[in-house]
Amino acid sequence: MSDPSPAPAAPLPKGLFIVIEGIDGTGKSTQVKRLGEWYASLGREVLLSREPTDGPWGRKLRESASTGRLSPQEELDCFLKDRRQHVEEKIRPALEAGKVVILDRYYFSTMAYQGARGFDPAEIRRMNEAFAPRPDLLLILDLEVEAAHERIGHRGDSANEFEKRESLQRCREIFLSLKDEPFVRLVDSSGSLDEVSGRILEVVKNF
């Protein structure tokens, strides 16, 4: 009598990686939280995170927003080091565990903001994708720069070095240049928070 066939291996859990991007004032942080709550209501394990992170390189970048920007090369180097640590310690383990990972900013922001400082966005993307996994879905919240600045003013912030009009316009152009890629969806972020959340859920459900 032959040995019984081995039982099939259990399928590996399937993680889902979503990134929400856009210029400052588009409401990314709020929508990341809301989308995470929606997935949790479906019974999924969710990891919400952001970049820059709260690690040593991320803290250095956050401090520089108010104390004075680093040189372009120093800033880019910090983003790469911060992201590499983020991928290794949080993003990959969570995806391998089958969680839904939702990020507030990722390497597309580096393409946009460092691109606005003179770097080649395509080269920045190449450098990042050498170690950073591409998301399953990239949601770009889009808003006119003037409207974004009005929101920034309404939340009580002064426009810091990352939020000046001239650079934000260039950042928006770089984000919009990604809109035709198959994993990218453009979301109008004008209107109320509930309206934007509804648009995002429609995209996510269809995706």
N, C-alpha and C positions, 0 to 999 in steps of 0.2 A: 504494500500500500504506500503510495507516494505521500510525502509530507504535504500538509495543507498549505495552500498559497498564503503568503503573509498578508495581513490586513493592510489595506491601502493607508498610506500616511495621511494624517489629518491635514487639511489645507492650511497653509500659513495665513494668519490674519492679514487682512488688506487694510493698510493705512490709507488715509486720504490727506493730501497736502494742499492747502488753500492759502494764498497770499492776497492781502488787500493792500493796494498801493494808491498813490495819488499825491498831489501837492499838499502842502500844509493848508488846513482849513476845510478839507473835504469830508471830515468826519470819520476817518478810518478807525480810530480807537473805539468809538462807540459802536460802529458796525461790526468790528471784530468780536466784541463782547456779545452783541445780540446774536450773531451767527453761531457763536459757540453755545449759547443757551439753547438755540433751536436744535442743534445737533444733539446736545445732552438730553433734550426732551424726547428724542428718538431712541435713547438708550445707548448712544455712542459715548465712548471715553474721549474726552477732548483735552488737548493741550493748547492753551493760548500763550503766545509769546510775542516779543517785539524786538526790533533792532533800531538803534543800537541796544544791546542787552545791558543788564546790570552788572556784567563782569568787568574786570579791570580795564579792558580796552574800550568797552562801551561807556563806562563811567567817564573815561578821559574825553571821549567824543562829546558826551552830554555836557560836561563842564565847559568844553571849548565853545559851545553855542552861546554862553553868556560871558565868558572871560576873554574871548577872542579866538578866532578860528586858527587851527594849526595850518602849517603850510599845506598846499595841495597834496604833495607826496606823503607827508606825515599822516594827513587825514585819510587818504586812501589806504595806506598801510594799516592803520588802526581798524578801519572797517573790515579789511580782509582777515586780520587776526581775530577780531571779535566774531566774525561770521564763521570762521573755521572752528572755533571753540563751540559756538552755538550748534553747529551741525553735528559735531562729534558727541557733545554731551547731552543735547536735548532733542534735536530734530530727528536724526536717524534712529535713536533708540525708541522714540515715541511711534514713529512710522512702522518700525519692525514689530512693535507691540500691537499694531492694528488700530492705533488711535487716529482721531481726526486732529491734524495739526493746522492751526490757523495763526498766521503771522501778520502783525502790524508792521509792514515794511520788510524788505529783503534786498537782494542784490540789484533789483530793478531801481530802487531808490539811489543806490550808489551809482548806477549808470546815469541817472538823471541829474543828481546833485553834483557829483564829481564831473560829469559830462559838462555841466554848466560852468565848471571851473577850468575847462580846457582839455580834459582827458577825452579820449576816443571811447564813446559808449560801447561800441562793439568789442573793443579790446578789454574793457572792464568786464563785460559779460563773459568773454572767453576765459579770463582769469578766474572768475567765480565758478563757472560751470565745470572747471577742472576738478572741483572738490565739493561743490554745493549742489544738491539735487534740484532739478527743475520742478516747480510745483505742478500738480495735476490741473489746478485752476488758478489763474491770476485774474483778480477783479481789480480793474483800474477805475477808481472813483474820479470822475471828471467834473471840473467846475471852472468857469472863467476866473482868471486871476483876480480881477476886481472883486468878484463875489467872495472869493476865498479870503482876500484881505479884509473885507468887511466882517466876515465871520471871526477872523483872528482878533480884530478889534473888539468885537462884541464879547469875546470870552475873557477880556481883560488883559490880554497879552500885548506887549509892544512888539512890533515886528523885529525879530532878532536877525542875526547875520544869515540865518538859513531861510528867512522869509521875505527877503526884499523882492520887490516886484520884478525887476529886470532878470534876476536869476530864476524866479518862479516861472516866468513865461518860457524860458528855455527848458526848464525841467518839464513843464507840461508838454512841450513839443516832443521831448524824448519819450515820455510815457505814451503819447498818442502814436508814436512811430511803431509801437508794439501791437497795435490794435488788431492787425490782420493775422496774427499768429493763432494757430488752432486752439491753444490752451488759454487764450486771453479773451476776456469779455469786458467791454467798456460799459460802465454804469453811470448814468446821469445822477450826480449827487446834489442837484438843486432840489429845493423843496424841503419838506419836513423830514425829521429822522424816520418817522414811520413810513413815509413814501419811499425813502431810499432803502429802508429795510425790505419793503415789499418788492422793490425791483431786484434786490440781491437774491431774495428767496426764489423769485421766479427764475432767475438765471441758474441758481444752484439746483433747483428741482429739475429743470430741463437738461442740465449738464449731466 
